[in-house]
């Protein structure tokens, strides 16, 4: 009998497009796994991937999952079934109960706690745990538990850009999930619905803000990159690793708009149009 353990997910790594090494990007901080939102038939596949890719059994490097879509069944087709225990009343998820993934791996995902959200944002934070029994050769060892931090952000429309009043909350989400990633041993898992539009925009923007804030673009016009566009180059890097990343014109333009605002704030460029709202 054949087994299907395929999952619509791609490991993604971004490299600096400047001559300067960005000191903000240390270790594995800018590595990701981009994935489609788990569907009813792929929930087990998703958690199977999480364990095998992020299973370092250390609280210093937990698994971090970022969900860039809403979590309300009444608002659309995206949530055809919950893929994680939402609260203390949710049953634990039993992964690979019927060995549909074709190996002896079994795990349990449990809800641990609802953590305080990020102030003045709609971000929801949950702490989960994943426990599995692993084998070392023929001998089964005791259960290993992996802490998991799950962040959901509901205010990003499909195929669209974040409204200006919500940009600060997206930047806060980037910051807190980087810090929660601990020593950076694990890539962060990022998904929206298809795992390309909002997911690609989030990743590209986070990476490019790191470049800008580190001063990597200072003297750009006098460098070997004078005729290149770091936004284009970064999106191209993403698309070489996962098709259609940054899916729409609105999302592409959104990256430029946010970077322009942050550039003006960092270098003190006056806003000709009048008073501007700070993002950071």
N, C-alpha and C positions, 0 to 999 in steps of 0.2 A: 504494500500500500504506500502511495506517495504522500508527502506532507508538503504543505505550503507555509513557509516561514517568511515569505516576502513582506517587506514593509516599505511604504513610500516615504523614505527618509534619505537624507544625504549629509555626510560629514562635510563641513565647510571650514576652511582656514583662509584668513585674509593676511596679506603681507603688505608692508608699507610701500607706497608708491613714491616716497620722497628719498632724498639722499641721506636724510637724518634718521637715525634710529629713534623711534618713538618710545620714550622711557615709560610712558603709561601702559604700554602693551608688554607685560612681562609674562613669561611662561606660556600658559595655555589660555590666557585670559580672553583671547579673541578667536577661540575655536568654538564651533557650534555644531549641533545636529539639527538640521531643518527638516521638518516632517509635516505631513498631512495630519489634520486632527483625526485622532482615532475614531473609526466607525464601529458600529456594534460588533461586526465580525473581525475587527482587527485590534480590539482592546488588549487581548492577550499578547498579540504580536508586539504591540507598543511597549508593554511592560517587560517583555522578554528582552527587547532591545535595550531598554533603560538599564536592566540589570547587567547585561553583558558588556555594555559600553561604559557604564558609570558605577560599577560595583565595588570600587575601591572601598573596603570596609573601614572607613575612617570618618569620624565626625568632622575632621578638619577639611574635608572635601566632599560635601554632600552632593546629591543630585539636585540640579536646579532646572525647573520646567517653567517656561514662560508661555502663557496662552493669550494670544492677541485677538480674542474674539469673545462674544458674549456667551453667557452660561445660563440662558433662560429658555426653556423649551417653547415658551409662548411667542418668542420673537423671531422664529424662523427655522429653517431646515437643518441648521448646523448641528444642533444638539439632538441627534436621534437616540442617543443613549449616553448616560454619564460614563466617563472612562476612569473616574477617580472617586473615592468616597468623599462626599461634600461636607459632611458634618458628623457629629457623634451618633446620629441616628442611622447613618448609612452602614450597610453591611460591608464587611471586608471583601475585597476582590480576591478570588482564588484564581491564580494564573496557571494555565496549562493543566487544568483539573483533569481533562480527558485525554491528555497527551496529544492534543491536536497539532502541536508544534514538532512532534516527532522525536523528542528526547525525554529524559527523565527529570528535567528541570521542573520544579514546582515552587511557587512563591505565593505570598499573601501580601496585599497592599492594604494598610489600615489608615484610618483617620486618627491623627494624634491631637491636633489642636487647631483652633482658628486663631491666628495671630493678628495683632493690631495692623490695620492697613496703613498705607502711607498717607500722612496727613494731607488733607485738602485734595485727595484724589479718589477715584472710584476703584482703585486697585484692591483686590482681595488677596490675602495671604493665608495659605494653609500649610501646616506641617503634616507630612505623611511619613509612614515608614514602610519599607519593603523588606520582608524576611524570606530568606530562601535557604534551603539545605544544599550544600555544594559537595561535590565528590573530589577526592584526591586519590586518583587511581581507582582501586576497587573499594576503598574505605570511605564511608560517608562520615563527614565531619559534622560538628554541631551547627545549629542554625546561625546564620550571619544576618545582621540587621543593617539596613542602609537608610539613613535619614534622607528625606526628600522634601524640598521646598517647592511649593506650587504657587505661582503668581498668575492671577488672571486679570486681564485688562479689557473691559467691555466697550470702551468708547472709541473704537477705531473701525469705521465702516469698511465693508468689503469693497475692494477695488478703489478705495478712496484714501484721502489724507486725513490726518488728525486736525481737528479744529484748533485754531490758534490758542484758545483759552485752555486747551488740554495738552499743549506741547510740554509744559513744565512737568506734568505728571509722567509723560513718556520718558523724559530725561531722568526723572527720579527712579523710574523702574529700571533703566539701564544701570544706574549707579548702585542701587541696592542689590540687584541680582549679581553684579560683578563681585561685590563685597561678600555676598552670601556664598559665592562659589569657593570661598576659603582660599586655599593655597593654589587654586587654579588647576588642579590635577585633572579635572573633568571638563569637557565641553558643556556648555549650557544647551538644553533642548528648547527650541523655539518653534512654535506652530501657530498658525491662524486656522483657516479652513483648508485651503489646498497646500499651505506651507510654502508659498512663493511670493505673493504680493506684499501683504503687511509684514510677513516674516522677513523677506528680503530687504524691505525698506528699513525696518528696525535695525537689522544687522549692519547694513551699509551706513546708516546714520550714526550708529554708535561708534563704529570704526573711524569714520571720518571726523567726528567730533574729537576723538582721541588724537587724531593727527593734528587737527587745528589747535587744540589746547596745548599740545606739546611743543608748538612752534615749528612743526615739520614743514610748513609751507612758507616760512619766512625766507625771503630771497629767491622765491620760486622762479620769478622772471629772469633771473640771472643763472639759473641752474640748467642742467641737461634736460629738465622736464618742462621747460618754458612753453613748449607747444602742445603739451598734453593737459588733459583735464582729470584731476584726481577723482572726481565724482564718477565720470564715465569709466575710468580705469577700474575703480572699485566695483561698480555694478557689473562690469565685464568679467572681473574675477569671480563674482558670485555666479554669473550665468554660465561660466565655464564648468562650474561644479554642480549646479542645479538649474535646469531650464526655467526661463521666464521669471527669474527673481527680479523684484521691483516690476510690478505687473502693468501699471498704468501711467499715463502722462501725469496725472495728479500726484501720484506717489513720487515720481521722479522729480517733479517741480518742488514738492514739499521738502525734499532733501536739500536742494539749493536754498530755499527760503530760510530754513532753520540755520544752515551754516552761515548764511549772510548775516542773520541777526547776531549769532554768537561771535562772528568775526568783528562786527561793529562794536559789540560790547567789550571784547578782549582788547582791541586796539584803539578804542576811544574815537571811532569815526562818528561824526555827528549824523543824526538822522534828519535828512532834509525834509522829510514829510511831517515832522513834528514829534510829539511825544511817542515813545515806543515802549512796549511792554517787555520787561526782561524775562528771559527764559531761565537763566541760571544766575 
